Amino acid sequence: MSAFASNKNAYGICDVSGFRYKLKDMKKTWNGFLVGPDMFDPKHPQLDPRTVATDPQALKDPRPNNADDNNFFTVYTNVGLGILGKQLTTYEVTCSVGSVTIDIT
């Protein structure tokens, strides 16, 4: 024995229009309304958010690069021939911007 009415006298009221329909003909919408067959509107596909694939951020089992490629490099300048050499022996940096003249009258 079922707990709900299911015979030909079972009616329901539409949540949208307020009309009476046979309960077996009524449909439930995506937002929970019980509506008649003429008021049923399926959910539009644009209302479902698309699944966005995330970009991988890290490497699996990373290993440090042990190759020492910083031994030799070339330093270019605007003095002399423009090349200081291929091996950096000093870490001192000197620079000049120019001269500043202040005139107070």
C-alpha positions in Angstrom: 0.0 0.0 0.0 1.5 3.3 -1.1 1.6 6.4 1.2 0.6 8.8 -1.5 -2.5 9.2 -3.7 -2.0 7.8 -7.2 -5.4 7.2 -8.7 -7.3 9.3 -11.3 -8.6 11.7 -8.6 -5.1 12.9 -7.6 -4.6 16.5 -8.7 -2.0 19.1 -8.2 -1.8 22.9 -8.5 0.8 24.4 -10.8 3.3 26.6 -9.0 3.6 29.0 -12.0 0.0 29.3 -13.4 -2.1 28.1 -10.5 -4.1 25.7 -12.8 -5.1 22.2 -11.7 -3.5 19.3 -13.5 -3.5 15.5 -13.0 -0.7 14.8 -10.6 0.8 12.1 -12.8 1.1 14.6 -15.7 2.9 17.3 -13.6 6.7 17.7 -13.8 9.3 19.1 -11.4 11.5 21.8 -12.9 15.2 22.3 -12.2 14.6 24.9 -9.5 12.0 22.7 -7.6 8.7 24.0 -9.0 5.9 21.5 -9.7 4.3 22.6 -12.9 1.9 21.4 -15.6 3.2 19.9 -18.8 2.5 23.2 -20.7 4.5 25.3 -18.2 7.5 23.0 -18.1 10.7 24.7 -19.2 14.0 22.7 -19.1 17.1 24.2 -17.6 19.1 26.2 -20.2 22.6 24.8 -20.7 24.2 28.3 -20.1 23.0 28.2 -16.5 25.4 25.3 -15.8 29.0 26.5 -15.2 31.6 25.0 -17.5 34.3 23.0 -15.9 37.6 24.8 -16.4 40.7 22.8 -16.5 43.3 24.2 -14.2 46.8 24.7 -15.3 49.4 22.6 -13.6 51.5 24.6 -11.2 54.2 22.3 -10.0 56.4 19.6 -11.4 56.2 16.0 -10.2 59.5 14.9 -8.6 61.6 18.0 -9.5 65.4 17.8 -9.5 67.8 20.7 -9.2 70.0 21.5 -12.2 73.6 20.6 -11.1 75.2 21.9 -14.3 77.2 25.0 -13.4 76.7 27.2 -16.5 77.7 30.4 -14.7 81.4 30.0 -15.0 82.0 32.2 -18.0 80.1 35.0 -19.5 80.9 38.1 -21.5 80.6 41.6 -20.2 80.1 44.4 -22.7 80.9 48.0 -22.0 81.1 51.3 -23.9 84.8 51.8 -22.9 87.7 50.7 -25.0 86.9 47.8 -27.2 83.7 47.1 -25.4 84.5 43.7 -24.0 85.9 43.3 -20.5 86.5 39.6 -20.7 84.9 36.2 -20.1 85.6 35.7 -16.4 84.4 38.0 -13.7 87.2 38.5 -11.1 85.9 41.5 -9.2 82.5 42.3 -7.8 82.9 46.1 -7.6 80.5 48.3 -9.6 81.1 51.9 -10.3 78.9 54.2 -12.3 78.3 57.8 -13.0 75.3 59.6 -14.3 76.7 63.0 -15.2 76.9 66.4 -13.5 74.2 68.4 -11.9 74.2 72.2 -12.0 71.9 74.1 -9.6 71.3 77.8 -10.3 69.6 79.8 -7.5 68.8 83.4 -8.6 
